[in-house]
Amino acid sequence: MKLFWSILFSCLLGYFLFVLGPPVGGILAFGILFGCLFRGLYLLSTLHEKIAKAEIVNKQAPRSRDVI
């Protein structure tokens, strides 16, 4: 259902940008595109920092008794 609303919103936004004309619609489209790219890079950077700070702990698994 989220995909449907996303597609519908994208169609409405595309139509709105098309109606505004090339100069205004183009500026808004590039603003939206680069805003999403910069936000994605920021989230990727914070994710990298959190993973880099994480400590890897190697614990040996408990051994089961050998049954003969």
C-alpha positions in Angstrom: 0.0 0.0 0.0 2.9 2.3 0.7 4.2 1.7 -2.8 0.8 2.7 -4.3 0.8 6.0 -2.3 4.4 6.6 -3.3 3.6 6.1 -7.0 0.5 8.3 -6.8 2.3 11.1 -5.0 5.2 10.9 -7.5 2.7 11.2 -10.4 1.0 14.2 -8.8 4.3 15.9 -8.1 5.5 15.2 -11.7 2.3 16.7 -13.1 2.6 19.7 -10.8 6.3 20.3 -11.9 5.3 19.9 -15.5 2.6 22.5 -15.2 5.0 25.0 -13.7 7.1 25.1 -16.8 10.7 24.2 -17.5 12.6 26.8 -15.5 10.6 26.6 -12.2 9.8 22.9 -12.5 13.5 22.1 -13.3 14.8 24.0 -10.4 12.3 22.3 -8.0 13.0 18.9 -9.5 16.8 19.3 -9.1 16.2 20.6 -5.5 14.2 17.5 -4.6 16.7 15.1 -6.3 19.8 16.6 -4.7 18.0 17.0 -1.3 17.3 13.3 -1.3 20.8 12.4 -2.4 22.4 14.6 0.3 20.0 13.1 2.9 20.9 9.6 1.8 24.6 10.4 2.1 24.2 11.8 5.5 22.3 8.7 6.7 25.0 6.5 5.2 27.7 8.5 6.9 26.0 8.2 10.3 25.5 4.5 9.8 29.1 4.0 8.9 30.2 5.9 12.1 27.9 3.7 14.2 29.2 0.5 12.6 32.9 1.6 13.0 32.4 2.3 16.7 30.7 -1.1 17.3 32.9 -3.5 19.2 33.2 -7.1 17.9 33.2 -9.6 20.7 34.4 -13.1 20.1 33.0 -15.5 22.7 33.7 -19.1 22.5 30.6 -21.2 22.3 30.1 -23.6 25.3 31.4 -27.1 24.5 29.0 -29.9 24.8 30.1 -33.0 26.5 31.4 -35.8 24.3 29.0 -38.8 24.5 30.6 -42.1 23.6 
